[in-house]
Amino acid sequence: MKLLKNLCRILVGLLFIYSGFVKGVDPLGSNYKFIDYFNAFHMGWMDGSAIFFSFLLSLAEFLIGICLFLNIKTKWAAWGALLFMGFFTPLTLILAIKNPVTDCGCFGDALVLTNWETFWKNVILLAMTLVVFFHKEKYKSIFNFLEQTVILASTIVFMLCIEFYCYRHLPILDFRPYAIGKNISEGMTIPEGAPHDEYAITLKYRNKQTGETKEFSEQNYPWQDTLNWEYVSSSEKLIQEGFKAPIHDFVIEHPEMGDITQDVLQDNGYTFLVVAYNINKTNPENQEKLNRLAAYAQDKGYRFYCLSASVADDTRKYAENHQVNYEFCSTDEIQLKTIVRSNPGLVLLREGTILNKWGHRDLPEVDEIKDKDLTAYSLDKQQGTTDKYMVWTLILIYVGCLFVYLCRKYKRQQK
């Protein structure tokens, strides 16, 4: 029983750590998911609080996970885990039955589960949480009260720093199909032989003699007996979901040239795409810098477009107010939110491959890219970025905590 309760504590802790971390490095992604939930349950008036709940949820999950994993503040963490699972397990059951949101977002973009997969995952996790909860009095930490408080406080500060940095810039880890280095064309491709969606079709026919309406399948409908039966209606139900390409619904519509998606993705030159999913919510503080970049790109013969889901009147007004010197194209809002977590953001493409991405606070100056090979420049920037060092810092901090934990446990056993 001791082995079981400790195994449950560690596994639940690891899952909470993972869930909290992947949400914490992408707070805007969680913000969008909260808005989806609010709208699905007719609570659009809460949209403004979505970013607050995004920060709070990932922080709470990460803290609960660390406490359970390191066996500190375990009583508090057991209550927290039980409240989480007691709320989200029935919620995911409702989502699985009604399907108002196709992806629950429990692991951000790092691991996408269907609503039914999420529900059964939560059932298993709830069972392990109950084991931890009913044995919470029996867990004895090797850390004293002060040490536990210091670890808890430092974890809060550290996680908030990660969340705030990723909110102001871009996620330090990008799990989306539009990550730097990914090819959009490849992400849109469905492999040969991949399974397709399978539907069960129900056909309703009415008996002309008796007036009875009866349901048939495609295999047994009375297609030869048209004298006695007449067609009424049909319906279909998805019985097995087929392969879905990581990138779908990505289309670039130019106001004059129409669909230019393939022209952009197959261009062996460089293409700059400003991403502004909602032009009315776009932060214009660096618009002059975008204008300078656009002028430079156009002078070099590079494509430079803005992708937005806003209506033409709104983009026209924005362009007039900010002297925008590039063209606006239409693209699906969900795709734009997925491409870059910034409004606006900037993406550099070549032959459909994403070479670099910038949030609006990190846009390069023209002098920084002037007369440079943009492929080599982007590679150098990725190799020299400090973001990866933040991730390694996180790993080292918690590996260090675990090392201390094991050392103290060993010394305690020796005594």
C-alpha positions as CSV (number, residue, x, y, z in Angstrom):
1,M,0.0,0.0,0.0
2,K,2.9,2.3,0.7
3,L,4.3,1.7,-2.8
4,L,0.8,2.4,-4.3
5,K,0.2,5.6,-2.5
6,N,3.7,7.0,-3.4
7,L,3.4,5.8,-7.0
8,C,0.0,7.6,-7.3
9,R,1.4,10.8,-5.6
10,I,4.4,10.9,-8.0
11,L,2.4,10.1,-11.2
12,V,-0.3,12.7,-10.3
13,G,2.4,15.2,-9.5
14,L,4.2,14.6,-12.8
15,L,1.0,15.0,-14.8
16,F,0.1,18.3,-13.1
17,I,3.6,19.6,-13.6
18,Y,3.5,18.7,-17.3
19,S,0.0,20.2,-17.8
20,G,0.9,23.4,-15.9
21,F,4.2,23.9,-17.7
22,V,2.9,23.4,-21.3
23,K,0.1,25.9,-20.5
24,G,2.5,28.3,-18.8
25,V,4.8,28.6,-21.8
26,D,1.8,29.5,-24.0
27,P,-0.5,31.8,-21.9
28,L,-2.2,33.3,-25.0
29,G,-3.0,29.8,-26.2
30,S,-4.8,29.1,-22.9
31,N,-6.4,32.5,-23.1
32,Y,-7.9,31.6,-26.5
33,K,-9.1,28.3,-25.2
34,F,-10.8,29.9,-22.2
35,I,-12.6,32.3,-24.6
36,D,-13.8,29.2,-26.6
37,Y,-15.2,27.7,-23.4
38,F,-16.9,30.9,-22.4
39,N,-18.5,31.3,-25.8
40,A,-19.6,27.6,-26.0
41,F,-21.4,28.0,-22.6
42,H,-22.8,31.4,-23.5
43,M,-20.6,33.3,-21.1
44,G,-19.0,35.7,-23.5
45,W,-19.2,38.5,-20.9
46,M,-16.2,36.7,-19.2
47,D,-13.9,37.0,-22.2
48,G,-11.9,39.8,-20.6
49,S,-11.0,37.6,-17.6
50,A,-9.6,34.8,-19.9
51,I,-5.9,35.9,-19.6
52,F,-6.2,36.0,-15.8
53,F,-7.6,32.5,-15.6
54,S,-4.9,31.4,-18.1
55,F,-2.1,32.5,-15.7
56,L,-3.9,31.2,-12.6
57,L,-4.7,27.8,-14.0
58,S,-1.2,27.0,-15.2
59,L,0.4,28.3,-12.0
60,A,-2.0,26.3,-9.8
61,E,-1.4,23.1,-11.7
62,F,2.3,23.5,-11.7
63,L,2.4,24.2,-7.9
64,I,0.1,21.3,-7.1
65,G,2.4,19.0,-9.2
66,I,5.6,20.2,-7.6
67,C,4.2,19.8,-4.1
68,L,2.9,16.3,-4.8
69,F,6.1,15.2,-6.6
70,L,8.5,16.5,-3.9
71,N,6.1,15.6,-1.1
72,I,5.8,19.1,0.3
73,K,2.6,20.8,1.6
74,T,1.0,17.5,0.6
75,K,-2.2,17.9,2.4
76,W,-2.8,21.3,0.6
77,A,-1.8,19.8,-2.7
78,A,-4.1,16.7,-2.2
79,W,-7.0,19.0,-1.7
80,G,-6.1,21.1,-4.7
81,A,-5.7,18.0,-6.9
82,L,-9.1,16.7,-5.7
83,L,-10.8,20.0,-6.4
84,F,-9.3,20.1,-9.9
85,M,-10.3,16.6,-10.8
86,G,-13.7,16.9,-9.1
87,F,-14.5,19.9,-11.3
88,F,-12.8,18.9,-14.6
89,T,-13.9,15.2,-14.7
90,P,-17.7,16.0,-15.0
91,L,-16.9,19.0,-17.2
92,T,-15.0,16.8,-19.7
93,L,-17.9,14.3,-19.7
94,I,-20.2,17.1,-20.7
95,L,-17.7,18.2,-23.4
96,A,-17.5,14.6,-24.7
97,I,-21.3,14.2,-24.9
98,K,-22.1,17.7,-26.4
99,N,-18.8,18.4,-28.1
100,P,-19.0,22.2,-28.0
101,V,-15.2,22.4,-28.1
102,T,-13.3,19.8,-30.1
103,D,-10.1,20.0,-28.0
104,C,-10.2,20.5,-24.2
105,G,-6.7,22.1,-24.2
106,C,-5.7,20.2,-21.0
107,F,-2.1,19.8,-22.4
108,G,-2.1,22.9,-24.6
109,D,-0.8,22.2,-28.0
110,A,1.8,19.7,-26.7
111,L,-0.6,16.8,-26.7
112,V,-4.0,17.1,-28.4
113,L,-6.7,14.7,-27.1
114,T,-10.3,14.2,-28.1
115,N,-12.9,15.0,-25.5
116,W,-13.6,11.3,-24.9
117,E,-9.8,10.6,-24.5
118,T,-9.6,13.5,-22.1
119,F,-12.6,12.2,-20.1
120,W,-11.1,8.7,-19.6
121,K,-7.7,10.2,-18.8
122,N,-9.4,12.2,-16.1
123,V,-11.2,9.2,-14.7
124,I,-7.9,7.4,-14.2
125,L,-6.3,10.5,-12.8
126,L,-9.2,11.0,-10.5
127,A,-8.8,7.5,-9.1
128,M,-5.1,8.1,-8.4
129,T,-6.0,11.5,-6.9
130,L,-8.5,9.8,-4.5
131,V,-5.7,7.4,-3.3
132,V,-3.5,10.4,-2.6
133,F,-6.3,12.3,-0.9
134,F,-7.4,9.5,1.5
135,H,-3.8,8.9,2.5
136,K,-2.7,12.6,2.7
137,E,-2.2,12.4,6.5
138,K,0.3,9.6,6.0
139,Y,2.7,11.4,3.8
140,K,5.7,12.7,5.8
141,S,8.0,15.2,4.1
142,I,11.8,15.2,4.7
143,F,11.7,19.0,4.4
144,N,10.9,21.2,7.3
145,F,8.3,23.9,7.3
146,L,10.7,26.7,6.3
147,E,12.2,24.7,3.5
148,Q,8.8,23.8,2.1
149,T,7.7,27.4,2.2
150,V,10.9,28.6,0.4
151,I,10.5,26.0,-2.4
152,L,6.8,26.9,-2.8
153,A,7.5,30.6,-2.9
154,S,10.4,30.3,-5.4
155,T,8.3,28.1,-7.6
156,I,5.5,30.7,-7.7
157,V,8.0,33.5,-8.6
158,F,9.7,31.3,-11.2
159,M,6.5,30.2,-12.9
160,L,5.1,33.7,-13.0
161,C,8.3,34.9,-14.7
162,I,8.0,32.2,-17.3
163,E,4.4,33.0,-18.0
164,F,5.0,36.8,-18.1
165,Y,7.9,36.4,-20.5
166,C,6.0,34.1,-22.8
167,Y,3.0,36.5,-22.7
168,R,5.1,39.5,-23.7
169,H,7.2,37.8,-26.3
170,L,6.6,34.3,-27.9
171,P,6.4,30.8,-26.3
172,I,9.8,29.5,-25.4
173,L,8.7,26.1,-26.6
174,D,6.5,25.9,-29.7
175,F,4.4,22.7,-30.0
176,R,2.3,24.0,-32.9
177,P,2.5,22.9,-36.6
178,Y,3.6,26.5,-37.4
179,A,6.8,26.3,-35.3
180,I,10.1,27.7,-36.7
181,G,11.6,25.1,-39.1
182,K,8.2,23.5,-40.0
183,N,7.0,23.5,-43.6
184,I,3.4,24.6,-44.1
185,S,2.9,22.7,-47.3
186,E,4.1,19.5,-45.6
187,G,1.8,20.2,-42.7
188,M,-1.2,20.4,-45.1
189,T,-0.4,17.1,-46.8
190,I,-2.5,14.0,-46.1
191,P,-0.3,10.9,-46.6
192,E,-1.3,8.4,-49.3
193,G,-3.4,5.6,-47.8
194,A,-4.3,7.6,-44.7
195,P,-7.8,6.7,-43.3
196,H,-10.7,9.0,-44.2
197,D,-13.7,10.0,-42.1
198,E,-16.3,7.3,-42.0
199,Y,-20.0,8.2,-41.7
200,A,-23.1,6.1,-41.2
201,I,-25.8,7.4,-43.5
202,T,-29.5,7.1,-42.4
203,L,-32.2,7.3,-45.1
204,K,-35.8,8.0,-44.3
205,Y,-38.5,6.7,-46.6
206,R,-42.3,6.9,-46.3
207,N,-44.6,4.1,-47.3
208,K,-47.1,5.5,-49.8
209,Q,-49.8,3.0,-48.8
210,T,-49.7,3.2,-45.0
211,G,-47.9,6.5,-44.4
212,E,-45.4,4.8,-42.2
213,T,-41.9,6.4,-42.1
214,K,-39.0,4.0,-41.8
215,E,-35.2,4.4,-41.5
216,F,-32.8,2.5,-43.8
217,S,-29.1,2.3,-44.4
218,E,-27.3,2.6,-47.7
219,Q,-27.3,-1.2,-47.9
220,N,-31.0,-1.9,-47.6
221,Y,-32.9,1.2,-48.7
222,P,-35.8,0.4,-51.0
223,W,-34.3,1.9,-54.2
224,Q,-36.1,-0.6,-56.4
225,D,-39.5,-0.3,-54.8
226,T,-40.3,3.3,-55.7
227,L,-44.0,2.4,-56.2
228,N,-44.5,1.8,-52.5
229,W,-41.8,4.0,-50.9
230,E,-40.8,7.6,-51.4
231,Y,-37.7,9.4,-50.1
232,V,-38.1,11.8,-47.2
233,S,-34.7,12.8,-45.9
234,S,-31.2,11.6,-45.0
235,S,-28.7,12.3,-42.2
236,E,-25.2,11.2,-41.5
237,K,-23.2,10.5,-38.3
238,L,-19.4,10.4,-37.9
239,I,-18.5,6.9,-36.7
240,Q,-14.7,7.0,-37.2
241,E,-12.6,10.1,-37.6
242,G,-9.9,9.8,-40.3
243,F,-6.4,11.3,-40.5
244,K,-6.5,15.1,-40.2
245,A,-3.5,17.1,-41.5
246,P,-1.8,19.2,-38.7
247,I,-2.5,22.3,-40.8
248,H,-5.9,22.7,-42.4
249,D,-8.1,25.7,-43.4
250,F,-4.9,27.7,-44.2
251,V,-5.9,29.9,-47.2
252,I,-4.5,33.3,-48.2
253,E,-7.1,35.3,-50.1
254,H,-5.8,38.4,-51.9
255,P,-8.5,41.1,-52.5
256,E,-7.7,41.2,-56.2
257,M,-5.8,38.1,-57.1
258,G,-7.9,35.6,-55.1
259,D,-6.3,32.5,-53.6
260,I,-2.6,33.1,-53.5
261,T,-1.8,30.3,-51.0
262,Q,0.3,28.2,-53.3
263,D,2.0,31.2,-54.9
264,V,3.3,32.2,-51.4
265,L,4.2,28.7,-50.3
266,Q,6.1,27.8,-53.5
267,D,7.9,31.1,-53.8
268,N,11.7,30.4,-53.6
269,G,12.2,34.0,-52.5
270,Y,11.5,35.4,-49.1
271,T,8.0,36.3,-47.9
272,F,7.1,38.4,-44.9
273,L,3.7,37.9,-43.4
274,V,2.3,40.2,-40.8
275,V,-0.3,38.3,-38.7
276,A,-3.1,40.4,-37.2
277,Y,-6.0,38.1,-36.6
278,N,-8.2,41.1,-35.4
279,I,-7.1,44.5,-36.7
280,N,-9.2,46.3,-34.1
281,K,-7.3,44.6,-31.3
282,T,-3.9,45.0,-33.0
283,N,-1.2,46.8,-30.9
284,P,0.0,49.7,-33.2
285,E,3.0,50.7,-31.1
286,N,5.5,49.2,-33.6
287,Q,3.6,49.9,-36.8
288,E,6.3,52.3,-38.0
289,K,8.9,49.6,-37.7
290,L,6.6,47.3,-39.8
291,N,6.3,50.0,-42.4
292,R,10.1,50.3,-42.6
293,L,10.5,46.6,-42.9
294,A,7.8,46.5,-45.7
295,A,9.5,49.2,-47.6
296,Y,12.9,47.4,-47.4
297,A,11.3,44.0,-48.4
298,Q,9.5,45.5,-51.4
299,D,12.7,47.2,-52.5
300,K,14.4,43.8,-52.4
301,G,11.6,42.2,-54.3
302,Y,10.3,40.1,-51.4
303,R,6.6,39.5,-50.8
304,F,5.1,41.4,-47.9
305,Y,1.5,40.9,-46.9
306,C,-0.7,41.3,-43.8
307,L,-3.0,38.3,-43.0
308,S,-6.1,39.2,-41.1
309,A,-9.6,37.9,-40.4
310,S,-11.0,41.4,-40.1
311,V,-13.5,42.8,-42.6
312,A,-12.2,45.0,-45.4
313,D,-13.6,48.3,-44.0
314,D,-11.7,47.7,-40.7
315,T,-8.4,46.9,-42.5
316,R,-8.8,49.9,-44.8
317,K,-9.4,52.3,-41.8
318,Y,-6.4,50.9,-40.0
319,A,-4.2,51.3,-43.1
320,E,-5.3,54.9,-43.5
321,N,-4.7,55.8,-39.9
322,H,-1.2,54.3,-39.7
323,Q,0.0,54.9,-43.2
324,V,0.4,51.1,-43.9
325,N,2.4,50.5,-47.0
326,Y,1.5,46.8,-47.6
327,E,-1.5,44.8,-48.7
328,F,-4.0,43.0,-46.6
329,C,-5.1,39.4,-47.3
330,S,-7.8,37.3,-45.6
331,T,-7.1,34.2,-43.6
332,D,-9.0,32.1,-41.1
333,E,-8.9,33.6,-37.6
334,I,-8.1,30.3,-35.8
335,Q,-5.2,29.7,-38.1
336,L,-3.8,33.2,-37.5
337,K,-4.0,32.7,-33.7
338,T,-2.2,29.5,-34.1
339,I,0.6,30.8,-36.4
340,V,2.0,33.3,-33.9
341,R,0.9,34.3,-30.4
342,S,1.1,38.0,-31.0
343,N,-1.3,40.6,-32.6
344,P,0.5,41.7,-34.7
345,G,3.3,39.2,-35.2
346,L,5.7,38.8,-38.1
347,V,6.6,35.5,-39.9
348,L,9.4,34.9,-42.4
349,L,8.8,32.2,-45.0
350,R,10.8,30.7,-47.8
351,E,9.2,27.9,-50.0
352,G,6.7,27.4,-47.3
353,T,9.2,26.8,-44.5
354,I,9.0,29.1,-41.5
355,L,12.4,30.6,-41.0
356,N,11.7,33.0,-38.2
357,K,8.9,34.6,-36.1
358,W,8.7,37.7,-34.1
359,G,6.2,39.2,-31.6
360,H,5.4,42.9,-32.1
361,R,7.8,43.8,-29.2
362,D,10.7,42.0,-30.9
363,L,10.5,43.1,-34.5
364,P,14.0,43.6,-36.1
365,E,15.2,46.9,-37.4
366,V,16.0,47.2,-41.1
367,D,19.6,47.7,-40.3
368,E,19.6,44.3,-38.5
369,I,18.6,42.4,-41.6
370,K,19.9,44.7,-44.4
371,D,21.9,43.0,-47.1
372,K,22.0,39.7,-45.2
373,D,21.1,36.2,-46.2
374,L,17.9,35.9,-44.2
375,T,18.1,32.1,-44.0
376,A,21.6,32.3,-42.3
377,Y,20.5,35.3,-40.2
378,S,17.4,33.4,-38.9
379,L,19.5,30.3,-38.1
380,D,22.1,32.5,-36.2
381,K,19.3,34.1,-34.3
382,Q,17.8,30.8,-33.3
383,Q,21.2,29.4,-32.2
384,G,22.0,32.5,-30.2
385,T,18.6,33.1,-28.6
386,T,18.4,33.2,-24.8
387,D,15.0,31.5,-24.7
388,K,16.5,28.0,-24.7
389,Y,18.7,28.9,-21.8
390,M,15.6,29.8,-19.8
391,V,14.3,26.3,-20.4
392,W,17.5,24.7,-19.3
393,T,17.4,26.9,-16.3
394,L,14.0,25.6,-15.4
395,I,15.2,22.0,-15.9
396,L,18.4,22.6,-13.8
397,I,16.4,24.3,-11.0
398,Y,14.0,21.4,-10.6
399,V,16.7,18.7,-11.1
400,G,18.6,20.5,-8.4
401,C,15.6,20.4,-6.1
402,L,15.2,16.7,-6.8
403,F,18.9,16.1,-6.2
404,V,18.6,17.9,-2.8
405,Y,15.5,15.9,-2.0
406,L,17.2,12.6,-2.7
407,C,20.4,13.6,-0.8
408,R,18.3,14.5,2.3
409,K,16.3,11.4,2.1
410,Y,19.5,9.3,1.9
411,K,20.9,11.1,4.9
412,R,17.7,10.6,6.8
413,Q,17.7,6.9,6.1
414,Q,21.3,6.7,7.2
415,K,20.4,8.1,10.5
